[in-house]
Amino acid sequence: MHPQDEEKTAFITDDGAFYKVMPFGLKNAGATYQRLMDKIFKGVMGWMWRGIEANPEKCQVVVNMRSPQNVKEVQQFMDKITALSRFISKAAEIATPIFFTLRKGRRFTWTTECEKAFLRLKAMMATPLVLIRPSLGMPLHLYISVSGAAVSSVLIQEEKGEQRPVYFTSKVLQGAERRYQKIEKAALALVVAS
């Protein structure tokens, strides 16, 4: 930049340096604007006064779905459940029978266990849990659950004597993971939670 033009570019105050113009033209204008909006709305983006809620429209789509008739419909259902899994306690454990219909080399069969899991997941999406934003300085508690087919966890924080969920995680055990000892599965649940 030419030395005579430097004074036209920015000015300095006690709060820092501020630009009068974009120093590199409009190339970085979008990123600069987004950074400013993120800073301004940092405390309120994605939060409701009650807590963090699942998108009601996405939940309603799941509630209105009919039982899958083929692998593609199972995949579509599981994609929607996966997107909303942070609001579902033990999602992978509940959905295990449905996951088995997706195994390669198997003919599609929708069993009564699949239907029960499907209806249970739909019921959970009809009234999804409201997650809270963790309060800084307050202790968090992590509960883990281990089964033969999945590992799950929930991060909670106590609020006014009540345990409120912050986040749920779950994972279906694959291959050798199913043969882990319980303590190894618990360690895997910690890894998944982190």
C-alpha positions as CSV (number, residue, x, y, z in Angstrom):
1,M,0.0,0.0,0.0
2,H,1.3,3.4,-0.8
3,P,2.4,5.3,2.3
4,Q,0.2,8.3,1.5
5,D,-2.9,6.1,1.4
6,E,-2.3,4.5,4.8
7,E,-4.1,7.3,6.8
8,K,-7.2,6.8,4.6
9,T,-7.4,3.1,5.4
10,A,-7.9,2.9,9.2
11,F,-7.9,4.8,12.4
12,I,-6.7,3.8,15.8
13,T,-8.6,4.3,19.1
14,D,-8.2,3.0,22.7
15,D,-10.5,0.0,21.6
16,G,-8.3,-1.0,18.7
17,A,-7.8,-0.3,15.0
18,F,-10.8,0.2,12.8
19,Y,-10.9,0.3,9.0
20,K,-12.7,2.9,7.0
21,V,-12.6,0.7,3.9
22,M,-12.0,-3.0,3.3
23,P,-8.2,-3.2,3.0
24,F,-8.3,-5.8,0.3
25,G,-11.4,-4.7,-1.5
26,L,-14.6,-6.9,-1.3
27,K,-12.7,-10.2,-1.4
28,N,-13.0,-10.6,2.4
29,A,-16.2,-8.5,2.9
30,G,-18.5,-11.6,3.3
31,A,-16.2,-13.3,5.9
32,T,-15.8,-10.0,7.8
33,Y,-19.6,-9.4,7.9
34,Q,-20.2,-12.9,9.1
35,R,-17.6,-12.6,11.8
36,L,-19.3,-9.4,13.0
37,M,-22.7,-11.0,13.0
38,D,-21.4,-14.1,14.9
39,K,-19.9,-11.7,17.5
40,I,-23.1,-9.7,17.9
41,F,-25.5,-12.6,18.1
42,K,-23.1,-15.0,19.9
43,G,-25.2,-15.3,23.0
44,V,-28.6,-15.9,21.2
45,M,-27.9,-17.9,18.0
46,G,-29.6,-21.3,18.1
47,W,-31.0,-20.8,21.5
48,M,-34.6,-20.5,22.7
49,W,-35.6,-19.1,26.1
50,R,-36.5,-22.7,27.2
51,G,-33.3,-24.2,25.8
52,I,-32.2,-25.8,22.6
53,E,-35.1,-27.4,20.7
54,A,-35.3,-29.7,17.7
55,N,-36.6,-28.2,14.6
56,P,-40.4,-28.9,14.9
57,E,-40.8,-29.2,11.1
58,K,-38.1,-31.9,10.9
59,C,-39.7,-33.7,13.9
60,Q,-43.1,-33.6,12.2
61,V,-41.7,-35.1,9.1
62,V,-40.5,-38.1,11.2
63,V,-43.8,-38.4,13.0
64,N,-45.7,-38.4,9.7
65,M,-43.6,-41.1,8.1
66,R,-45.1,-44.5,7.4
67,S,-43.3,-47.8,8.1
68,P,-40.5,-48.3,5.6
69,Q,-41.2,-50.8,2.8
70,N,-37.7,-51.1,1.4
71,V,-34.0,-50.3,2.1
72,K,-34.2,-46.8,0.6
73,E,-37.0,-45.8,2.9
74,V,-35.1,-47.2,5.9
75,Q,-32.1,-45.1,4.9
76,Q,-34.3,-42.0,4.5
77,F,-35.8,-42.6,8.0
78,M,-32.4,-43.3,9.6
79,D,-30.9,-40.1,8.0
80,K,-33.6,-38.0,9.6
81,I,-33.1,-39.8,13.0
82,T,-29.4,-39.3,12.8
83,A,-29.8,-35.6,12.2
84,L,-32.0,-35.3,15.3
85,S,-30.1,-37.9,17.4
86,R,-28.7,-35.2,19.8
87,F,-32.3,-34.9,21.1
88,I,-32.9,-38.7,21.5
89,S,-31.7,-40.7,24.5
90,K,-30.1,-44.0,23.4
91,A,-31.0,-43.4,19.7
92,A,-28.6,-46.1,18.4
93,E,-29.7,-48.6,21.0
94,I,-33.3,-48.2,20.1
95,A,-32.7,-48.2,16.4
96,T,-30.4,-51.3,16.4
97,P,-33.1,-53.6,14.9
98,I,-33.6,-51.1,12.1
99,F,-29.9,-50.9,11.4
100,F,-29.8,-54.7,10.9
101,T,-32.1,-54.3,7.9
102,L,-29.4,-52.2,6.2
103,R,-26.7,-54.9,6.3
104,K,-25.3,-55.8,2.9
105,G,-26.0,-59.2,1.5
106,R,-29.3,-59.5,3.4
107,R,-32.8,-59.5,2.0
108,F,-34.9,-56.7,3.3
109,T,-37.2,-57.9,6.1
110,W,-39.2,-55.5,8.3
111,T,-39.7,-57.4,11.6
112,T,-41.9,-56.7,14.6
113,E,-38.8,-55.5,16.5
114,C,-38.1,-53.0,13.7
115,E,-41.7,-51.8,13.9
116,K,-41.5,-51.4,17.7
117,A,-38.2,-49.4,17.3
118,F,-39.7,-47.3,14.5
119,L,-42.8,-46.5,16.6
120,R,-40.7,-45.7,19.7
121,L,-38.5,-43.3,17.7
122,K,-41.5,-41.6,16.2
123,A,-43.0,-41.2,19.7
124,M,-39.8,-39.6,20.9
125,M,-39.9,-37.2,18.0
126,A,-43.5,-36.2,18.7
127,T,-42.3,-34.6,22.0
128,P,-38.5,-34.2,21.7
129,L,-36.5,-33.2,24.8
130,V,-35.4,-29.6,25.2
131,L,-31.7,-29.4,25.8
132,I,-30.1,-26.7,27.9
133,R,-27.2,-24.5,27.3
134,P,-24.5,-25.3,29.9
135,S,-23.9,-22.6,32.4
136,L,-20.3,-21.7,32.8
137,G,-18.7,-22.6,36.1
138,M,-21.4,-25.2,36.9
139,P,-20.4,-28.8,37.1
140,L,-21.4,-31.2,34.2
141,H,-22.1,-34.9,34.7
142,L,-21.7,-37.5,32.0
143,Y,-23.7,-40.7,32.2
144,I,-22.8,-43.6,30.0
145,S,-24.8,-46.7,29.0
146,V,-23.4,-49.8,27.5
147,S,-25.3,-52.7,25.9
148,G,-24.4,-55.6,23.7
149,A,-25.4,-53.6,20.6
150,A,-24.7,-49.9,21.3
151,V,-23.0,-47.4,23.6
152,S,-24.7,-44.2,24.6
153,S,-24.1,-41.2,26.8
154,V,-25.9,-38.1,28.1
155,L,-24.2,-34.9,29.3
156,I,-26.3,-33.3,32.0
157,Q,-26.2,-30.2,34.3
158,E,-28.3,-29.6,37.4
159,E,-30.6,-26.6,37.2
160,K,-32.7,-25.8,40.2
161,G,-32.3,-29.3,41.6
162,E,-33.3,-30.9,38.4
163,Q,-31.0,-32.8,36.0
164,R,-31.4,-31.3,32.5
165,P,-29.8,-32.8,29.4
166,V,-27.2,-30.8,27.5
167,Y,-26.3,-33.4,24.8
168,F,-27.0,-37.1,23.9
169,T,-24.6,-39.3,22.0
170,S,-25.0,-42.9,20.9
171,K,-23.2,-45.4,18.5
172,V,-24.1,-48.8,17.2
173,L,-21.2,-51.2,17.9
174,Q,-19.6,-52.5,14.7
175,G,-17.7,-55.8,14.1
176,A,-15.0,-56.3,16.7
177,E,-16.5,-53.6,19.0
178,R,-19.3,-56.0,19.8
179,R,-16.7,-58.4,21.3
180,Y,-15.3,-55.7,23.6
181,Q,-15.4,-56.3,27.4
182,K,-17.8,-54.0,29.2
183,I,-15.0,-51.8,30.5
184,E,-13.7,-51.4,26.9
185,K,-17.2,-50.5,25.7
186,A,-17.5,-47.9,28.5
187,A,-14.2,-46.4,27.3
188,L,-15.6,-46.4,23.8
189,A,-18.6,-44.5,25.1
190,L,-16.3,-41.9,26.6
191,V,-14.5,-41.5,23.3
192,V,-17.8,-41.2,21.4
193,A,-19.0,-38.6,24.0
194,S,-15.9,-36.5,23.6
